[in-house]
C-alpha cells in the first residue's frame, strides 16, 4: 500500500505552495454547475456538463491561471479593462453595472495525447454565456458555485483563441414582479459579488479521466464507500480500471484497508459512475474526524487522502486525489449525533454580506479578497485566526449564512475541527427572490444541488440548510421545500437537512416532510431585540433556535445576551443555539476588521473591532460568552437568569439581582454541570466560597467527580453555612476532564446580612407596590386555580416562607394558594396567577432588596420580576412578569400584618 504524508493545507497555503484555483484543487469536492435557461434570452447553445473543479483539477494535465487583466464591456458602454477574478465587477467600482462582457485570448496547451480543454471559473454571479471566437459554447446560471465550460470542440491543442463571457448579474435577472430569479444571498447588501469572482483557469485533461469522487464514511458500520465518476470525452467507448489507495494527510501511521479495483465501461462522450465498497474500516476512533472540543490551541483534526488511479484500455493513466474525514453526522429523533456521540451545537451565523461592505480596495467579495478570510499574511492571521477565535469563544459550529463559503474557508474548517452548517443563498426574508416563476424555481433548486455537489466531501460540514426564513417570502410552499430537500439530500444523503424559519416560530409548516434527517429550526422565539429564555419543542425532532437577539446585537446589553440567553436556553436542553450575529458585536473576530469598517445589516456599527479591542480575551463580555458556551461548564442557572436581561452597559451580574443570605444561614445552590465533550462522562467538579473578595479567605469548598452523559447535564447541589462576619461571599465553580482544567466561571457573589433568614424574615405581609401604593392581591379574592394576580386597595395579605436556593414561596392568605408563573413560562408580560401548591420552581421567588426599603419579586423559573402592567395606579391592574428595569412599578414594600 502506497503511503504519503503531504503537508496540511494550512501549511501549503501559508507557504504559498498552492496558487489561485489550487485552493479548489486539493480536496476534490466540486461538481458541475447546473446549467439553466436564462431569464431574458435563450441560451446560445445547449449547456454542457462540466467537470468537477476540485477532483478534476487533480486529474488535469495542465492548468493555466487566467487571472489578470481582461477586456471589459459593460452593457451600453465603451470597452475598458478589469481584473479577473478581482472580486467581481462591483468590487472594482462598477457599482451600477447589471451585465457586461469579459474577453481575452488564450492558447490551448498541447499535452501530446488525446485531451479535453475546459474554461473553469470558481464562481460567476449569476449567468454566464461563454463563446470562443464568437461561437457560443454554452450558458450557465449559477450562484457562488463553479461555472465550467468544455471548449474542446472549439479550440484545438496548440491553437490561440479569443474567449468572451457575457455575464448577467442579479440586476439583469428579475421577474416581472421585480424579484430576483437567482439566489442572491442578501438583497439588503449592495456589495454582494457580481460577475466573475473566485478563480479563472484553462485546464487540459486526458480524454478519459476521473472527474469526481464522493467519499462516504460510516462510523456506525465502520465502512468506507466512494463513488467514482469517470468522464470519456473521446469518440470511442472505453474500459477503465480504477484502483485506490489511502494515506494520512498529517503523517499519522494507520493500517489502512486495501481498496478493491473496479472496471467500468464508459460510452463515448459520456460519464459513468461506479461505487467502490463498502470497505471495512477497522481503525479506532483516533482515525475519526473530531471537532476541536474542548478548545485546544493548535489542534488539527485527523484527515485522510484517497488517490484514485485510472487506467484505460489503451494504456493511458490518470490520477485524482481527494481529502476526507472519517466521520458520520446523523439526526436521531430529538438529538443530533457525531460519530455516535450526542452533539449540541453552540455557535454563530456568519453573514458574509456584512463583510462585503468593507472597502478594502473596493467593496465586495470579502471571502476571496479580505485578509481575514484568506491565508495568513503579514500582520494578519487570516481565516485560520478567525477559526481559532471562534473556537476560543467555545463556539463549535458556524452557519455560513446565505453567502456560501469559499473552498479555502471550508478546507481550514476541515483541518482545524470547526463544524459548519452549509447554507444556500436562497432567502425568504424581504420576499426578494422569485420561486414560483419556472425559471426562478429551477435556478433555486439547481443552486441547492450545486452547492452540495461542490462541498459534500468536506467533513466539517455536518448539516445542510436549504432555505432561510422561507415563511417570510409570501410564496413558500411545502412542495417547494420538498424539492429543495430532494435536490440536496439526493446529491448527498449522509447529513441532516434543516429549514430555518423566521418569526412566528411555526415549526410545523411542512407536515408532510417527515424525513428522519430533516428538521425545522425557528428564529426569534422571544421576539426581535429582546432577552428571553423561550424554547420551542417538537417531539421527535431536535429543538433549538437558529437566530435570536438581533437587532440588539450591536449594543453591549444585547451582546451580554449572547451569554445569558444562550445559557438559559441551553439549560432547557436546546440542541442548537446560534445568536445572530457575532460580527455586529465583535467585528474583529475576523482579524484586522475595525468597528468602523462597515455598517451591519441592522445599522449603526459593531461594538468591538481591531481598533478598540486589542486584547479581546480580557474583555469581560468576551469572557462571559466563553463561559456560557463552554462545553463542560458548571453554572448556577438561576443566578445567570436573574441577571439575564442585564442593563444598557451589559452589566453582569445586576447588583439588584444578587441574592442576599443571612449570616450563619444555610446556603444551597443547585449547580448545573454540562458535558458537551465527545469523550469521557467523568467530570471533576470543584467549588470554593471566599469571604469579601475573589481571593479572600476560603470559608467553604468541595470537590467531587460526577458522571455526566455525553451531550447532557446533571444538577449538583452546593451547600455551606454563610459566615458570621463579612458582607459578601464569592463562589467560584470549575470543572476538569482527566485532571485537566476545562472551565472556571467568573466568580459569583452573594450579599450577607445580619439576623436570621434570607432576605426578609418569614411571616405574613401586605406587599405594597411603590408606584401605586396599592397591595398585591388575587382578583376578587378568588379561590380558583388560575385566578389573576392584580393590585387592589384594602388589606390583602400573603404568607412568605423560605423555599430553597435563597428563594421564597408566597401564599395568598384568602385562598391558601401560591403566587405562580403559569407553566414556568419565560414570556415577558405573562399574567401572574395563583395555583395550588406543587413545589415547583414556578412557585418560588427571589425577594431582593433594592436598597431603599423595597424589594423586587423575581420568579425563580424565569428570572423576570413582578410588575404592575403599564405602571398603572388603578385598582385591578394586572400584575405580570417582566424584565427588570428598576422602575417603581417593580418595587414592593413588605408591611407586616
C-alpha positions in Angstrom: 0.0 0.0 0.0 1.5 3.3 -1.0 1.7 5.8 1.9 2.1 9.5 1.5 2.5 12.3 4.1 1.6 15.5 2.4 1.7 18.8 4.3 -1.6 20.1 5.7 -3.5 22.6 3.6 -2.7 25.3 6.2 1.0 24.7 5.8 0.7 24.7 2.0 -1.4 27.9 1.9 0.9 29.6 4.4 4.0 28.8 2.3 2.4 29.8 -0.9 2.7 26.3 -2.4 -0.8 26.4 -3.8 -1.8 29.3 -6.0 -5.1 30.6 -7.4 -7.5 27.8 -8.2 -5.4 25.2 -6.5 -7.3 26.4 -3.5 -10.1 24.5 -5.2 -8.0 21.6 -6.3 -6.8 19.6 -3.3 -10.0 18.2 -1.8 -11.8 17.1 -4.9 -15.3 18.1 -4.0 -16.6 20.5 -6.6 -19.1 19.3 -9.2 -20.6 20.7 -12.4 -22.6 23.8 -12.1 -26.1 23.1 -13.3 -26.9 24.9 -16.5 -30.4 26.5 -16.7 -32.4 28.5 -19.1 -31.5 32.3 -18.9 -34.3 34.6 -17.9 -34.3 37.1 -20.7 -32.8 35.2 -23.6 -32.4 31.6 -24.9 -29.0 30.0 -24.5 -26.7 30.3 -27.4 -26.0 26.6 -27.2 -27.2 23.7 -25.1 -25.4 23.8 -21.7 -22.9 21.0 -21.2 -22.0 19.1 -18.1 -18.8 20.4 -16.5 -16.1 18.5 -14.7 -15.8 18.8 -11.0 -13.5 21.7 -10.3 -11.5 20.1 -7.5 -11.4 16.4 -8.3 -11.0 17.0 -12.0 -8.3 19.6 -11.3 -6.2 16.9 -9.6 -6.5 15.0 -12.9 -5.6 17.9 -15.1 -2.5 17.5 -17.3 -2.0 21.3 -17.5 -3.5 24.3 -15.7 -3.2 27.9 -16.9 -4.2 30.6 -14.5 -6.3 33.1 -16.4 -6.2 35.6 -13.5 -5.1 39.1 -14.7 -6.4 41.9 -16.9 -9.3 41.2 -19.2 -11.2 43.4 -21.6 -14.5 44.5 -20.0 -17.5 46.0 -21.8 -20.5 46.9 -19.6 -23.8 46.9 -21.4 -24.4 50.2 -23.3 -20.9 51.5 -22.6 -17.4 51.5 -24.1 -14.8 48.9 -23.5 -12.4 49.2 -20.6 -10.4 46.7 -18.6 -11.0 44.7 -15.4 -9.1 42.3 -13.2 -10.3 38.7 -13.2 -11.2 37.4 -10.7 -10.6 40.5 -8.7 -13.7 40.0 -6.6 -16.1 40.7 -9.4 -17.2 43.9 -11.0 -18.8 45.6 -8.0 -15.6 45.2 -6.0 -13.8 47.1 -8.8 -16.0 50.1 -8.8 -18.6 49.1 -11.5 -21.4 49.5 -9.0 -24.2 50.3 -11.4 -23.5 47.5 -13.9 -26.0 44.7 -14.4 -24.5 42.9 -17.3 -21.2 43.0 -19.2 -18.9 41.1 -21.5 -15.4 39.9 -20.5 -12.9 38.8 -23.1 -9.2 37.8 -23.6 -7.1 35.5 -25.7 -6.0 32.0 -24.6 -3.7 29.4 -26.1 -4.7 25.8 -25.5 -1.7 23.7 -24.5 -1.0 20.5 -26.4 -0.5 17.6 -24.0 0.7 15.3 -26.7 -2.2 12.9 -26.1 -5.9 12.9 -26.6 -7.3 15.6 -24.4 -10.2 17.8 -23.5 -9.9 21.6 -22.7 -12.1 23.5 -20.2 -12.5 27.1 -19.0 -13.3 26.9 -15.3 -14.5 29.7 -13.1 -14.6 29.4 -9.3 -17.9 31.4 -9.3 -19.9 33.7 -11.6 -22.8 35.6 -10.4 -25.1 34.8 -12.0 -25.5 33.9 -15.7 -22.5 33.3 -18.0 -22.6 32.6 -21.7 -19.1 31.6 -22.9 -18.0 32.0 -26.6 -14.9 31.1 -28.5 -14.1 33.3 -31.4 -17.7 34.5 -31.4 -19.1 30.9 -31.4 -21.3 30.3 -28.4 -20.4 27.3 -26.3 -22.9 27.2 -23.5 -24.9 29.3 -21.0 -24.9 28.5 -17.3 -26.8 30.2 -14.4 -25.1 29.8 -11.0 -24.8 31.4 -7.6 -21.5 31.2 -5.8 -20.7 27.8 -7.3 -18.4 26.8 -10.2 -19.2 27.6 -13.8 -17.2 25.3 -16.1 -17.2 25.1 -19.9 -15.9 22.4 -22.3 -14.2 24.2 -25.2 -12.6 21.1 -26.7 -14.7 21.2 -29.9 -13.9 24.9 -30.4 -10.2 25.1 -29.6 -7.7 22.6 -31.0 -4.5 21.8 -29.0 -1.8 24.4 -29.6 -4.2 27.0 -31.0 -4.9 30.5 -29.9 -8.4 31.9 -29.5 -10.5 34.8 -28.1 -12.8 33.8 -25.4 -15.7 36.0 -24.3 -18.0 35.7 -21.3 -21.3 37.5 -21.4 -22.4 37.8 -17.7 -25.7 38.9 -16.2 -25.7 40.0 -12.6 -28.7 39.8 -10.3 -30.0 43.1 -11.5 -30.4 41.7 -15.0 -32.2 38.6 -13.8 -35.5 39.7 -12.5 -39.1 38.5 -12.8 -41.9 40.9 -13.9 -42.7 41.5 -10.3 -39.2 42.8 -9.6 -38.0 39.8 -7.7 -34.7 38.2 -8.4 -34.7 35.0 -10.5 -31.5 33.8 -8.8 -30.5 33.2 -5.2 -28.6 36.4 -4.4 -27.7 35.7 -0.7 -28.5 39.1 0.9 -30.6 41.6 -1.1 -30.0 44.3 1.5 -26.2 44.2 0.9 -25.3 46.2 -2.2 -21.8 44.7 -2.2 -22.6 41.0 -2.8 -20.1 39.9 -5.5 -21.3 40.2 -9.1 -19.6 39.0 -12.3 -16.6 36.6 -12.4 -15.0 36.0 -9.0 -13.3 33.2 -7.1 -10.8 32.0 -9.8 -10.4 31.5 -13.6 -8.4 28.7 -15.2 -7.9 27.0 -18.5 -7.4 23.3 -17.8 -6.4 20.4 -20.0 -7.4 16.9 -19.1 -6.8 13.5 -20.6 -9.5 12.3 -22.9 -10.6 9.9 -20.2 -10.2 10.8 -16.6 -11.7 10.7 -13.1 -13.9 13.8 -12.9 -15.3 13.4 -9.4 -15.3 11.1 -6.3 -17.7 11.3 -3.5 -16.4 9.7 -0.3 -18.9 8.3 2.2 -17.9 7.1 5.6 -20.0 5.3 8.3 -18.8 5.1 11.9 -21.8 3.0 12.8 -21.0 0.3 10.3 -17.2 1.0 10.2 -17.1 1.2 6.4 -15.7 3.4 3.7 -17.5 3.7 0.4 -16.8 6.0 -2.5 -18.5 6.8 -5.8 -16.1 7.4 -8.7 -17.3 9.3 -11.8 -15.2 8.8 -15.0 -15.6 11.1 -18.0 -14.8 9.9 -21.5 -14.5 12.8 -23.9 -13.2 10.6 -26.8 -15.3 9.4 -29.7 -15.0 5.7 -28.7 -16.2 3.6 -25.8 -13.5 3.0 -23.2 -13.0 0.4 -20.5 -11.4 2.0 -17.4 -9.9 0.1 -14.4 -9.9 2.1 -11.2 -7.7 1.4 -8.1 -7.5 3.4 -4.9 -5.0 3.9 -2.1 -5.3 5.7 1.2 -2.9 7.9 3.2 -2.8 10.1 6.2 -2.6 13.9 5.5 -0.6 14.6 8.6 1.8 11.7 8.7 0.0 9.7 11.4 0.5 6.0 10.7 -2.6 3.9 10.2 -3.0 0.3 8.9 -5.4 1.3 6.1 -7.6 -1.3 4.4 -6.8 -2.4 0.9 -9.2 -1.0 -1.7 -10.7 -3.2 -4.4 -10.3 -2.3 -8.0 -13.3 -1.8 -10.3 -13.7 -1.7 -14.0 -16.3 0.4 -15.8 -17.2 0.9 -19.4 -17.8 4.5 -20.4 -19.5 5.2 -23.6 -18.2 7.8 -26.0 -18.6 11.4 -24.9 -20.4 10.5 -21.6 -19.8 9.8 -18.0 -20.2 6.7 -15.8 -20.2 6.3 -12.0 -19.1 3.2 -10.2 -19.3 2.5 -6.4 -16.3 1.1 -4.6 -17.1 -0.6 -1.2 -18.3 -0.7 1.4 -14.8 -1.5 2.6 -14.3 -2.5 6.2 -12.7 0.3 8.3 -11.2 -1.4 11.3 -9.3 1.6 12.7 -10.1 3.0 16.1 -11.6 6.4 16.9 -8.3 8.2 16.6 -8.8 7.8 12.9 -12.1 9.7 13.1 -12.6 13.4 12.3 -13.4 15.2 15.6 -14.1 18.9 16.3 -11.8 21.0 18.5 -13.9 20.5 21.6 -13.0 21.4 24.3 -10.8 24.1 22.7 -7.1 23.2 22.4 -4.7 25.7 20.8 -3.0 24.3 17.7 -5.5 21.4 17.3 -5.6 19.7 14.0 -8.3 17.2 13.1 -7.4 13.8 11.5 -7.9 13.8 7.8 -7.1 11.2 5.2 -6.2 11.2 1.5 -7.7 9.0 -1.2 -5.9 8.6 -4.5 -7.9 7.2 -7.4 -5.8 5.7 -10.2 -7.4 5.2 -13.6 -6.1 3.0 -16.4 -7.9 2.9 -19.8 -7.9 0.0 -22.1 -5.4 1.9 -24.4 -2.9 2.0 -21.6 -3.3 5.7 -20.7 -3.4 6.6 -17.0 -4.5 9.5 -14.7 -4.7 10.1 -11.0 -7.0 12.2 -8.9 -6.5 13.0 -5.2 -9.2 13.7 -2.6 -9.1 14.6 1.1 -11.8 13.4 3.5 -12.5 12.9 7.2 -13.8 9.6 8.5 -16.9 10.7 10.4 -20.7 10.4 10.5 -23.2 13.2 11.2 -26.7 12.0 12.0 -30.1 13.0 13.4 -31.8 10.5 15.6 -35.2 11.7 17.0 -34.7 14.6 19.3 -31.0 14.8 19.0 -28.0 15.2 16.6 -25.1 12.9 16.8 -21.5 13.0 15.6 -19.7 9.7 15.3 -22.4 8.2 17.5 -22.0 10.8 20.3 -24.8 13.2 21.1 -23.8 16.7 20.0 -25.2 20.0 21.0 -24.4 22.9 18.7 -23.4 26.3 20.1 -22.2 28.9 17.7 -22.7 31.7 15.3 -24.2 32.8 12.0 -21.6 34.3 9.7 -23.3 36.8 7.4 -20.8 37.5 4.5 -22.9 40.3 3.2 -21.8 42.5 6.1 -18.1 41.9 5.4 -18.7 42.5 1.7 -19.4 46.1 2.7 -15.8 46.7 3.9 -13.9 49.0 1.5 -10.7 47.0 1.0 -9.7 48.4 -2.4 -13.4 48.4 -3.2 -16.4 46.9 -1.6 -17.5 43.3 -2.2 -16.4 39.6 -2.2 -14.9 39.5 1.3 -14.5 35.7 1.3 -11.9 35.9 -1.6 -10.3 39.3 -1.1 -10.5 40.4 2.6 -7.3 39.4 4.5 -9.2 37.9 7.5 -10.8 35.3 5.2 -7.6 34.4 3.4 -4.4 32.5 4.3 -2.2 34.2 6.9 -0.4 37.3 5.7 1.9 39.9 7.2 0.2 41.3 10.2 -3.0 39.3 9.8 -3.7 35.8 11.0 -6.2 35.3 8.2 -9.1 32.8 8.2 -7.1 30.3 10.4 -7.0 33.0 13.1 -10.8 33.6 12.6 -11.5 30.0 13.2 -9.3 29.9 16.2 -11.1 33.0 17.6 -14.5 31.2 17.2 -13.2 28.1 18.9 -11.6 30.0 21.7 -15.0 31.5 22.3 -16.1 27.9 22.7 -18.2 28.0 19.6 -18.3 24.6 18.0 -20.3 25.4 14.9 -20.7 28.2 12.3 -23.7 28.5 10.0 -22.2 30.2 6.9 -25.3 32.2 6.4 -26.7 32.8 2.9 -23.5 33.6 1.1 -21.6 30.3 0.7 -18.1 30.0 2.0 -15.0 29.9 -0.3 -13.4 26.4 -0.7 -10.4 27.7 1.3 -12.6 28.5 4.2 -14.0 25.0 4.2 -10.6 23.5 3.9 -9.4 25.3 7.0 -12.6 24.3 8.9 -11.8 20.7 8.0 -8.2 20.9 9.3 -9.0 22.9 12.5 -12.1 21.0 13.5 -14.8 23.6 13.2 -18.3 22.3 12.4 -20.1 24.1 9.6 -23.8 24.4 8.6 -23.6 24.9 4.9 -26.4 27.1 3.7 -27.8 28.0 0.3 -28.1 31.6 -0.9 -31.9 31.3 -1.0 -33.6 33.8 1.3 -37.2 34.3 2.1 -36.7 37.4 4.1 -37.9 40.6 2.3 -39.6 38.4 -0.3 -36.9 39.5 -2.8 -36.4 36.2 -4.7 -38.9 34.6 -7.1 -39.6 30.9 -6.6 -42.9 30.5 -8.3 -41.8 31.5 -11.8 -40.5 28.4 -13.5 -37.1 30.0 -14.3 -36.6 31.3 -10.8 -37.8 28.0 -9.3 -35.3 26.0 -11.3 -32.4 28.3 -10.5 -33.1 27.9 -6.8 -33.3 24.2 -6.9 -30.3 23.8 -9.1 -28.3 26.1 -6.9 -29.1 23.9 -3.8 -27.9 20.8 -5.7 -24.8 22.5 -7.0 -23.7 23.7 -3.5 -24.0 20.1 -2.2 -22.0 18.7 -5.1 -19.3 21.3 -4.6 -18.9 20.8 -0.8 -20.0 17.3 0.1 -16.5 15.8 0.7 -15.8 18.4 3.5 -16.0 16.6 6.9 -16.5 19.9 8.7 -20.0 20.2 7.1 -22.3 18.5 9.4 -25.7 19.8 8.1 -27.2 21.4 5.1 -29.5 24.4 5.4 -31.9 24.6 2.4 -33.6 27.9 3.0 -33.5 30.9 5.3 -36.9 32.2 6.6 -39.0 31.0 3.7 -42.2 31.7 5.7 -41.5 35.4 5.2 -41.3 35.1 1.4 -45.0 35.3 0.6 -44.5 32.4 -1.8 -43.3 29.4 0.2 -44.9 26.0 -0.1 -44.3 22.5 1.2 -43.8 21.3 -2.4 -41.0 23.8 -3.0 -39.3 22.8 0.3 -39.6 19.2 -0.7 -37.9 19.9 -4.0 -35.1 21.7 -2.3 -34.7 18.8 0.1 -34.7 16.2 -2.7 -32.1 18.2 -4.6 -29.7 18.4 -1.6 -30.4 15.0 0.0 -30.3 13.4 -3.4 -26.8 14.7 -4.0 -25.5 13.7 -0.6 -27.8 11.7 1.7 -25.3 11.4 4.5 -26.2 14.5 6.5 -29.2 16.1 8.2 -31.0 18.9 6.4 -32.8 21.8 8.0 -35.0 24.8 7.1 -34.6 27.9 9.3 -37.9 29.7 9.6 -38.4 33.3 10.7 -40.6 35.0 13.2 -43.8 33.1 14.1 -42.0 30.0 15.4 -44.1 27.8 13.3 -42.0 24.7 13.2 -44.9 22.6 11.8 -45.1 24.4 8.4 -44.3 21.2 6.5 -46.3 18.4 8.0 -45.5 16.1 5.0 -41.8 16.4 5.4 -41.4 13.6 7.9 -37.9 12.6 6.8 -35.8 11.1 9.5 -32.9 13.5 8.8 -35.0 16.7 8.4 -35.9 19.4 11.0 -37.2 22.9 11.2 -35.3 25.4 13.3 -37.1 28.6 14.4 -35.8 32.1 14.7 -36.6 34.8 17.3 -38.7 32.8 19.7 -38.7 35.7 22.2 -39.2 38.4 19.5 -36.7 40.8 18.0 -34.1 42.6 20.0 -35.2 41.1 23.4 -33.8 39.0 26.1 -35.7 35.8 26.6 -35.4 32.2 27.6 -38.1 30.6 25.4 -37.6 27.4 23.6 -40.0 25.8 21.1 -40.0 22.0 21.5 -41.0 19.4 18.9 -41.4 15.8 19.8 -39.2 13.6 17.7 -37.1 16.5 16.2 -34.2 18.4 17.6 -35.1 21.7 19.4 -33.2 24.9 19.1 -33.1 28.4 17.8 -31.1 29.5 14.8 -31.2 33.3 15.3 -32.1 35.4 18.3 -31.2 38.8 19.8 -30.9 40.8 16.6 -31.1 43.7 16.1 -29.8 44.4 19.6 -26.6 42.5 18.8 -24.7 45.8 18.1 -25.1 47.2 21.7 -23.5 46.0 24.9 -26.7 44.9 26.5 -27.6 42.7 23.6 -24.1 41.3 23.4 -24.4 40.2 27.0 -27.5 38.3 26.0 -25.3 36.1 23.7 -24.1 34.6 27.0 -27.1 34.9 29.3 -29.9 34.0 26.9 -27.9 31.2 25.3 -27.1 29.6 28.6 -30.7 29.8 29.8 -31.9 28.0 26.7 -29.0 25.6 26.9 -30.2 24.7 30.4 -33.5 23.7 28.9 -31.9 21.2 26.6 -31.8 23.1 23.3 -29.7 21.1 20.8 -28.8 24.0 18.5 -28.3 27.6 19.6 -26.9 30.4 17.5 -27.4 34.1 18.4 -27.4 36.5 15.5 -24.8 37.7 14.9 -21.4 37.9 16.5 -20.0 40.2 13.8 -22.3 43.0 15.0 -20.9 42.7 18.5 -17.3 41.8 17.7 -16.4 42.6 14.1 -12.8 41.8 14.8 -13.5 38.1 15.2 -12.2 38.4 11.6 -8.7 39.7 12.1 -8.0 43.3 11.1 -11.6 44.3 10.9 -12.4 47.6 12.8 -15.7 48.6 14.4 -16.0 51.4 11.9 -15.2 49.4 8.7 -18.8 48.6 7.8 -22.5 49.3 8.6 -24.1 46.0 9.6 -27.5 44.8 8.4 -29.3 46.4 11.4 -27.4 49.8 11.1 -25.0 51.5 13.4 -21.6 50.0 13.9 -20.3 46.9 15.7 -19.3 47.4 19.3 -15.8 46.0 19.2 -13.2 45.7 16.5 -9.4 45.7 15.9 -9.5 49.4 16.6 -10.9 49.3 20.2 -10.4 45.7 21.4 -6.6 44.9 21.3 -6.9 42.1 23.8 -10.4 40.5 23.4 -9.7 37.7 25.9 -9.5 40.1 28.8 -12.8 41.8 27.9 -15.5 40.8 30.5 -18.2 40.3 27.8 -16.0 38.0 25.7 -15.2 36.1 28.9 -18.9 35.8 29.7 -19.6 34.3 26.3 -16.7 31.9 26.7 -18.2 30.7 30.0 -21.7 30.4 28.6 -20.6 28.4 25.6 -18.1 26.2 27.4 -18.8 22.6 26.7 -18.0 21.4 30.2 -19.5 24.3 32.2 -20.6 24.4 35.8 -23.3 27.0 36.1 -25.7 28.4 38.7 -28.6 28.9 36.2 -30.9 30.9 38.5 -28.1 33.3 39.2 -27.5 33.8 35.5 -31.2 34.2 34.7 -31.7 36.7 37.5 -29.2 39.0 35.7 -30.1 37.8 32.3 -31.6 41.0 30.9 -28.6 43.0 32.0 -28.6 46.8 31.7 -27.6 49.2 28.9 -23.9 48.6 29.7 -24.2 44.8 29.7 -23.6 44.6 33.4 -23.4 41.1 34.8 -24.5 40.4 37.5 -27.1 43.1 38.1 -26.5 44.3 41.6 -30.2 44.3 42.4 -30.4 40.6 41.2 -27.7 39.3 43.6 -29.2 37.1 46.4 -28.8 38.1 50.0 -28.3 35.5 52.7 -28.3 36.0 56.4 -25.1 35.5 58.3 -24.9 31.9 59.7 -27.7 30.9 57.3 -27.5 27.7 55.3 -26.8 28.4 51.6 -27.8 25.9 49.0 -27.2 26.5 45.3 -28.1 23.9 42.7 -25.4 23.9 40.1 -25.9 22.6 36.6 -22.9 20.7 35.1 -22.8 20.3 31.3 -20.8 17.7 29.4 -20.8 18.6 25.7 -17.5 16.9 25.2 -17.1 14.0 22.8 -15.3 11.7 25.2 -15.5 10.6 28.9 -18.6 11.1 31.0 -16.5 11.7 34.1 -16.4 15.4 35.1 -14.4 16.7 38.0 -16.4 19.4 39.8 -14.9 21.8 42.4 -16.4 24.8 44.2 -14.8 27.3 46.5 -16.5 30.0 48.7 -14.4 33.0 49.7 -15.1 35.9 52.0 -15.4 39.5 50.8 -13.2 39.2 47.6 -12.5 36.6 44.8 -9.1 36.0 46.5 -10.3 36.3 50.1 -10.2 33.6 52.9 -11.8 30.3 52.0 -14.9 29.8 54.0 -16.1 26.5 52.4 -15.1 24.3 49.5 -15.9 20.9 48.0 -14.9 18.6 45.2 -16.4 15.6 43.6 -16.4 13.5 40.4 -19.7 13.4 38.5 -20.9 11.1 35.8 -22.5 13.3 33.2 -23.6 11.5 30.0 -22.1 13.0 26.8 -24.3 15.7 25.4 -26.3 16.0 28.7 -26.2 17.8 32.0 -26.8 17.0 35.7 -27.6 19.1 38.8 -25.2 19.1 41.7 -26.2 20.9 45.0 -23.6 23.1 46.7 -24.4 23.7 50.4 -22.4 25.7 53.0 -23.1 27.9 56.1 -22.8 31.6 55.4 -20.0 33.1 57.6 -20.9 35.1 60.7 -18.8 38.1 59.6 -18.2 40.0 56.4 -20.6 41.4 53.8 -20.2 39.2 50.8 -19.4 35.6 49.7 -17.7 34.9 46.4 -18.4 31.4 44.9 -16.1 30.0 42.2 -17.0 27.0 40.1 -14.7 24.9 38.0 -14.6 21.6 36.1 -11.8 19.2 34.9 -11.6 16.4 32.4 -9.0 13.7 33.0 -7.4 16.0 35.6 -7.0 18.9 33.2 -8.9 22.2 33.8 -11.7 22.9 31.3 -13.9 25.6 32.9 -13.6 28.2 35.6 -16.5 30.5 35.9 -16.1 34.2 36.7 -16.9 34.3 40.4 -20.5 34.8 41.6 -21.2 36.7 44.7 -23.9 36.7 47.4 -24.6 39.5 49.8 -24.6 38.9 53.6 -27.0 40.4 56.1 -27.2 40.1 59.8 -30.2 38.4 61.5 -32.0 35.2 60.7 -33.3 34.1 57.4 -32.6 35.0 53.8 -33.8 38.5 52.9 -37.0 39.3 54.7 -37.9 37.1 57.7 -40.7 34.6 57.0 -44.1 35.9 58.1 -47.4 37.4 56.8 -47.2 40.7 55.0 -49.1 43.2 52.9 -47.0 43.5 49.7 -47.4 47.1 48.6 -46.3 48.5 45.2 -44.1 51.5 45.4 -45.5 53.2 42.3 -49.3 52.9 43.1 -49.3 52.4 46.9 -51.6 49.5 46.4 -51.0 46.0 47.6 -50.7 42.7 45.6 -53.9 40.7 45.6 -55.8 38.0 43.8 -58.7 39.3 41.7 -62.0 39.1 43.7 -60.2 37.1 46.4 -61.0 34.1 44.2 -60.1 30.6 45.4 -59.8 29.2 41.9 -56.6 27.9 40.4 -55.5 30.3 37.7 -57.1 33.4 39.2 -55.2 36.6 38.2 -52.8 38.5 40.4 -53.7 42.2 40.5 -53.1 45.3 42.7 -56.1 46.1 44.8 -56.9 48.6 47.6 -57.5 47.0 51.0 -55.6 44.7 53.2 -54.8 41.6 51.2 -52.1 39.5 52.9 -49.5 37.0 51.9 -47.6 34.4 53.9 -43.9 34.4 52.9 -42.0 31.2 53.6 -38.4 30.1 52.7 -38.0 27.6 49.9 -34.6 26.7 48.5 -31.7 28.5 46.8 -32.5 31.6 48.8 -36.0 31.7 47.3 -39.4 32.0 48.9 -43.0 30.9 48.4 -45.8 33.5 48.5 -49.1 32.0 49.7 -52.3 34.2 49.4 -54.0 34.2 52.8 -57.6 34.4 51.4 -57.2 31.4 49.2 -54.3 29.4 50.6 -52.8 29.2 47.1 -49.4 30.1 45.8 -48.3 33.0 43.6 -47.4 31.1 40.4 -45.9 31.6 36.9 -48.1 29.6 34.5 -46.1 26.5 33.4 -42.8 28.2 34.3 -43.1 30.3 31.2 -40.3 32.8 30.4 -42.6 35.1 28.4 -42.3 38.7 29.4 -45.7 40.2 30.0 -47.3 36.9 31.2 -50.1 37.4 33.7 -49.2 36.1 37.1 -51.7 33.8 38.8 -52.4 31.7 41.9 -52.3 27.9 41.9 -52.4 25.0 44.3 -49.0 24.4 45.9 -47.0 21.9 43.9 -43.4 22.5 45.0 -42.3 23.7 41.5 -39.8 26.4 40.8 -42.5 28.3 39.1 -43.9 28.9 42.6 -40.6 30.1 44.0 -39.5 33.7 44.2 -36.4 35.7 45.0 -37.1 38.7 47.2 -34.2 41.1 46.5 -33.7 44.3 48.4 -33.3 47.4 46.2 -31.5 49.3 48.9 -34.3 51.7 49.6 -36.6 49.6 51.8 -38.2 47.9 48.8 -37.8 44.5 47.2 -38.1 43.1 43.7 -40.0 39.8 43.4 -38.2 37.7 40.8 -39.5 34.4 39.5 -37.0 31.6 40.1 -38.3 29.9 36.9 -37.9 32.8 34.5 -35.8 35.4 36.2 -38.5 38.0 35.4 -39.9 40.3 38.1 -43.4 41.1 39.3 -44.5 44.2 37.5 -47.7 46.3 37.6 -48.6 46.4 33.9 -48.2 49.8 32.4 -47.2 51.3 35.8 -51.0 51.7 36.4 -52.3 53.1 39.6 -55.8 51.7 39.1 -57.4 49.0 41.2 -57.5 45.7 39.4 -54.4 46.5 37.3 -52.7 43.3 36.2 -49.5 42.1 37.8 -47.3 40.4 35.2 -43.8 39.2 34.9 -41.4 41.5 33.1 -37.7 42.1 32.6 -36.1 44.1 35.5 -35.8 47.8 34.7 -35.5 49.4 38.1 -39.0 51.0 37.8 -41.1 51.9 40.8 -43.8 49.6 39.5 -41.4 46.7 40.0 -40.6 47.5 43.6 -42.6 46.2 46.6 -42.7 47.1 50.3 -43.3 44.3 52.8 -45.6 45.6 55.6 -46.0 43.1 58.5 -49.6 42.1 59.4 
